[in-house]
Amino acid sequence: MLNIHVPGLTGLSAANDGKFPFLDTLMAIDGRTGVRGHGSPMPIWGDRYVASALEDAGFHGSELIVRGRLMALVEYIESIQQ
């Protein structure tokens, strides 16, 4: 159950004077900024992506895979802006 208001992802550009906050969005997803949801810190998706990528590419290769996955996610969020 949510105990705080969580803004929709389709209004990020509108809330930022019409410009999509790409870097802020990326940093929120990978855990570099403090975003709260569900009453606790947002899971650090970068760490979750690394765990799955490590199995396939090793430590150094997984970094590239994770960065690519995060960028693809942020680009998708950018594409759904209203």
C-alpha positions, 0 to 999 in steps of 0.5 A: 500500500502506498503511503505517499503520493507518487507522481505519474511517469507521463508528466515528467516533462510537463512538470519540468517546463516541457523538457524531459529531465533525462539525467534526473530520471536516470539517477532516480532509477539507478539509486543515486538520488533519494526517491521514496515510494511505498514508504521506503527507499526506491530499490536500486535498479542498477544493482538488480540489473547487475545481478542478472548481467554478472551471470552472462558477462562478468563484472566489467561486461555487466557494467556496460549491459546495465548502463544500456538497460538503464538508458533504454528504460529512461528513453522509454519513459521519455517516449511516453511523455504527454 
